[in-house]
Amino acid sequence: MTLPEVLVALLLLGLFLPSVFAINGVCLRLVSATKESTAALQGVHDRCETLRNLAFTDLTSSSYVQNLMVAPPNASDFCKNATEIVTMSAYPVATGVTQFTRSPNGSVTTNSVAASLGSTLVQVTISTSWSTFGGRTRSEETTTIVSNGTKK
């Protein structure tokens, strides 16, 4: 090999390795974002199932739901660091909205309380939001309707 060939080889190697490391960094950030999104979706569904399994009188009690929300929806580290909002209203005609916000530090704020959540159907919306790399805000949300019925 001649000196010019070795220099060209070193130049190509010097361009190739930083590119590989940059691509690796992007892939790791994408994997992390996917994990966060999956954890958020699981947290939303866990909270939804917890609320759906409550007795209807407990679901329509703002103090009961507020105390329930002090704990994160599941034990994952992600759920402890996300902001969660639960909104409830009578269905199909709302007479106000009951809304709670659980901040990452675990404190629960009552944003509003509905005049009545009714006695038959309640619409429940659960939303989780968090910040990803670059400060971009992401969120997951689900809505369900809970009926005042008997469990079999």
Secondary structure by P-SEA (a helix, b strand, c coil): ccaaaaaaaaaaaaacaaaaaaaaaaaaaaaaaaaaaaaaaaaaaaaaaaaaaccccccccaaaaaaaaccccccccccccbbbbbbbbccccccbbbbbbbcccccccccbbbccccccbbbbbbbbbbccccccccccbbbbbbcccccc
